[in-house]
Amino acid sequence: MWSDDPALQVYAMRTLKRLDTDWSRDLAGQLYLDEETQAWVDNQAAASNHKDSNGAPLVHGDTVVLIKDLNVKGANFTAKRGTAVHRISLVPDNDAHIEGRVEGQRIVILTEFVKKR
């Protein structure tokens, strides 16, 4: 993260944001980026078109709440409405899908069935 190479700085910042822990937020706060490099970090986050059921943009690490009971195929359980899904991951090649853990299982969830918390 202390490299002079802007690409490594952007990679370090994205990794720290993705981890979303106390220590990673502290380190991200210590990382100084010039305006151009910070714009590079910000543009990558803005490039995502993942939106919840209300149209709010979703980013990696967000917490969402299910707005509908969902039958989980292959896991033989139903994810109940109101269940919070913490630290979601965005599916890069499909803006309608996110991934998250529900009842210990990593599942793919359609963005139309979640709202940002």
Phi and psi restraints in degrees (value plus and minus 20) as a CYANA .aco file:
   2 TRP   PHI    -116.0   -76.0
   2 TRP   PSI      -4.6    35.4
   3 SER   PHI     -90.5   -50.5
   3 SER   PSI     136.0   176.0
   4 ASP   PHI    -104.1   -64.1
   4 ASP   PSI     -30.7     9.3
   5 ASP   PHI     -98.5   -58.5
   5 ASP   PSI      97.5   137.5
   6 PRO   PHI     -79.2   -39.2
   6 PRO   PSI     -54.7   -14.7
   7 ALA   PHI     -83.0   -43.0
   7 ALA   PSI     -60.3   -20.3
   8 LEU   PHI     -89.5   -49.5
   8 LEU   PSI     -55.4   -15.4
   9 GLN   PHI     -84.4   -44.4
   9 GLN   PSI     -62.9   -22.9
  10 VAL   PHI     -84.1   -44.1
  10 VAL   PSI     -63.5   -23.5
  11 TYR   PHI     -81.3   -41.3
  11 TYR   PSI     -62.8   -22.8
  12 ALA   PHI     -83.4   -43.4
  12 ALA   PSI     -63.8   -23.8
  13 MET   PHI     -84.6   -44.6
  13 MET   PSI     -63.5   -23.5
  14 ARG   PHI     -83.3   -43.3
  14 ARG   PSI     -59.9   -19.9
  15 THR   PHI     -85.9   -45.9
  15 THR   PSI     -64.0   -24.0
  16 LEU   PHI     -83.2   -43.2
  16 LEU   PSI     -59.7   -19.7
  17 LYS   PHI     -86.8   -46.8
  17 LYS   PSI     -58.0   -18.0
  18 ARG   PHI     -87.2   -47.2
  18 ARG   PSI     -55.7   -15.7
  19 LEU   PHI     -87.1   -47.1
  19 LEU   PSI     -60.4   -20.4
  20 ASP   PHI      29.3    69.3
  20 ASP   PSI      35.5    75.5
  21 THR   PHI    -140.3  -100.3
  21 THR   PSI     150.9   190.9
  22 ASP   PHI     -78.7   -38.7
  22 ASP   PSI     -67.3   -27.3
  23 TRP   PHI     -88.1   -48.1
  23 TRP   PSI     -54.3   -14.3
  24 SER   PHI     -91.7   -51.7
  24 SER   PSI     -54.4   -14.4
  25 ARG   PHI     -86.4   -46.4
  25 ARG   PSI     -58.5   -18.5
  26 ASP   PHI     -81.8   -41.8
  26 ASP   PSI     -66.3   -26.3
  27 LEU   PHI     -84.9   -44.9
  27 LEU   PSI     -60.0   -20.0
  28 ALA   PHI     -82.6   -42.6
  28 ALA   PSI     -54.1   -14.1
  29 GLY   PHI     -88.3   -48.3
  29 GLY   PSI     -45.1    -5.1
  30 GLN   PHI    -103.9   -63.9
  30 GLN   PSI     -35.9     4.1
  31 LEU   PHI    -102.0   -62.0
  31 LEU   PSI      94.3   134.3
  32 TYR   PHI    -112.3   -72.3
  32 TYR   PSI     107.6   147.6
  33 LEU   PHI    -142.2  -102.2
  33 LEU   PSI     118.3   158.3
  34 ASP   PHI     -88.7   -48.7
  34 ASP   PSI     150.7   190.7
  35 GLU   PHI     -79.3   -39.3
  35 GLU   PSI     -62.0   -22.0
  36 GLU   PHI     -86.2   -46.2
  36 GLU   PSI     -62.9   -22.9
  37 THR   PHI     -89.2   -49.2
  37 THR   PSI     -59.7   -19.7
  38 GLN   PHI     -83.5   -43.5
  38 GLN   PSI     -58.0   -18.0
  39 ALA   PHI     -83.1   -43.1
  39 ALA   PSI     -56.6   -16.6
  40 TRP   PHI     -81.9   -41.9
  40 TRP   PSI     -64.8   -24.8
  41 VAL   PHI     -82.9   -42.9
  41 VAL   PSI     -66.4   -26.4
  42 ASP   PHI     -87.2   -47.2
  42 ASP   PSI     -56.8   -16.8
  43 ASN   PHI     -85.8   -45.8
  43 ASN   PSI     -55.8   -15.8
  44 GLN   PHI     -84.2   -44.2
  44 GLN   PSI     -60.9   -20.9
  45 ALA   PHI     -87.3   -47.3
  45 ALA   PSI     -56.7   -16.7
  46 ALA   PHI     -95.0   -55.0
  46 ALA   PSI     -37.0     3.0
  47 ALA   PHI     -90.1   -50.1
  47 ALA   PSI     -39.1     0.9
  48 SER   PHI     -92.8   -52.8
  48 SER   PSI     118.4   158.4
  49 ASN   PHI    -129.5   -89.5
  49 ASN   PSI      -3.0    37.0
  50 HIS   PHI     -90.5   -50.5
  50 HIS   PSI     105.6   145.6
  51 LYS   PHI    -154.7  -114.7
  51 LYS   PSI     125.8   165.8
  52 ASP   PHI     -98.3   -58.3
  52 ASP   PSI    -193.5  -153.5
  53 SER   PHI     -84.8   -44.8
  53 SER   PSI     -41.6    -1.6
  54 ASN   PHI    -116.5   -76.5
  54 ASN   PSI     -18.9    21.1
  55 GLY   PHI      69.3   109.3
  55 GLY   PSI     -14.9    25.1
  56 ALA   PHI     -95.2   -55.2
  56 ALA   PSI     115.4   155.4
  57 PRO   PHI     -87.2   -47.2
  57 PRO   PSI     120.1   160.1
  58 LEU   PHI    -126.5   -86.5
  58 LEU   PSI     121.5   161.5
  59 VAL   PHI    -148.2  -108.2
  59 VAL   PSI     140.9   180.9
  60 HIS   PHI     -77.6   -37.6
  60 HIS   PSI     111.1   151.1
  61 GLY   PHI      76.5   116.5
  61 GLY   PSI     -26.0    14.0
  62 ASP   PHI     -85.3   -45.3
  62 ASP   PSI     143.5   183.5
  63 THR   PHI    -130.0   -90.0
  63 THR   PSI     111.9   151.9
  64 VAL   PHI    -145.4  -105.4
  64 VAL   PSI     142.9   182.9
  65 VAL   PHI    -142.2  -102.2
  65 VAL   PSI     116.2   156.2
  66 LEU   PHI     -92.0   -52.0
  66 LEU   PSI     117.0   157.0
  67 ILE   PHI    -124.9   -84.9
  67 ILE   PSI     -16.9    23.1
  68 LYS   PHI    -172.5  -132.5
  68 LYS   PSI     126.9   166.9
  69 ASP   PHI     -85.5   -45.5
  69 ASP   PSI     110.9   150.9
  70 LEU   PHI    -141.7  -101.7
  70 LEU   PSI     105.5   145.5
  71 ASN   PHI     -97.6   -57.6
  71 ASN   PSI     105.2   145.2
  72 VAL   PHI    -114.7   -74.7
  72 VAL   PSI      92.4   132.4
  73 LYS   PHI     -90.0   -50.0
  73 LYS   PSI     116.0   156.0
  74 GLY   PHI      64.0   104.0
  74 GLY   PSI     -30.9     9.1
  75 ALA   PHI    -133.6   -93.6
  75 ALA   PSI     -28.9    11.1
  76 ASN   PHI      36.1    76.1
  76 ASN   PSI      24.7    64.7
  77 PHE   PHI    -169.2  -129.2
  77 PHE   PSI     145.3   185.3
  78 THR   PHI    -132.0   -92.0
  78 THR   PSI     106.3   146.3
  79 ALA   PHI    -101.1   -61.1
  79 ALA   PSI      96.7   136.7
  80 LYS   PHI     -97.7   -57.7
  80 LYS   PSI     128.8   168.8
  81 ARG   PHI     -78.0   -38.0
  81 ARG   PSI     119.2   159.2
  82 GLY   PHI      73.0   113.0
  82 GLY   PSI     -26.7    13.3
  83 THR   PHI     -90.0   -50.0
  83 THR   PSI     110.1   150.1
  84 ALA   PHI    -106.0   -66.0
  84 ALA   PSI     113.8   153.8
  85 VAL   PHI    -134.5   -94.5
  85 VAL   PSI      91.9   131.9
  86 HIS   PHI    -112.4   -72.4
  86 HIS   PSI     131.8   171.8
  87 ARG   PHI      29.7    69.7
  87 ARG   PSI      40.4    80.4
  88 ILE   PHI     -89.0   -49.0
  88 ILE   PSI     139.0   179.0
  89 SER   PHI    -138.0   -98.0
  89 SER   PSI     122.2   162.2
  90 LEU   PHI    -109.4   -69.4
  90 LEU   PSI     117.7   157.7
  91 VAL   PHI    -102.1   -62.1
  91 VAL   PSI      95.1   135.1
  92 PRO   PHI     -83.6   -43.6
  92 PRO   PSI     -53.1   -13.1
  93 ASP   PHI    -116.9   -76.9
  93 ASP   PSI     -15.5    24.5
  94 ASN   PHI    -165.7  -125.7
  94 ASN   PSI      90.3   130.3
  95 ASP   PHI     -91.3   -51.3
  95 ASP   PSI     -31.7     8.3
  96 ALA   PHI    -111.7   -71.7
  96 ALA   PSI     -23.2    16.8
  97 HIS   PHI    -140.2  -100.2
  97 HIS   PSI     121.3   161.3
  98 ILE   PHI    -150.4  -110.4
  98 ILE   PSI     144.7   184.7
  99 GLU   PHI    -141.4  -101.4
  99 GLU   PSI     126.9   166.9
 100 GLY   PHI    -185.9  -145.9
 100 GLY   PSI     150.3   190.3
 101 ARG   PHI    -119.9   -79.9
 101 ARG   PSI     107.4   147.4
 102 VAL   PHI    -150.5  -110.5
 102 VAL   PSI     104.1   144.1
 103 GLU   PHI      31.8    71.8
 103 GLU   PSI      20.0    60.0
 104 GLY   PHI      59.7    99.7
 104 GLY   PSI     -21.7    18.3
 105 GLN   PHI    -125.8   -85.8
 105 GLN   PSI     115.0   155.0
 106 ARG   PHI    -102.5   -62.5
 106 ARG   PSI      98.4   138.4
 107 ILE   PHI    -148.7  -108.7
 107 ILE   PSI     140.9   180.9
 108 VAL   PHI    -118.0   -78.0
 108 VAL   PSI     112.2   152.2
 109 ILE   PHI    -144.6  -104.6
 109 ILE   PSI     117.7   157.7
 110 LEU   PHI     -94.2   -54.2
 110 LEU   PSI     116.4   156.4
 111 THR   PHI     -85.4   -45.4
 111 THR   PSI     -41.2    -1.2
 112 GLU   PHI     -90.0   -50.0
 112 GLU   PSI     -32.5     7.5
 113 PHE   PHI    -127.3   -87.3
 113 PHE   PSI      -3.3    36.7
 114 VAL   PHI    -153.1  -113.1
 114 VAL   PSI     135.8   175.8
 115 LYS   PHI    -150.1  -110.1
 115 LYS   PSI     125.4   165.4
 116 LYS   PHI     -89.7   -49.7
 116 LYS   PSI     119.7   159.7
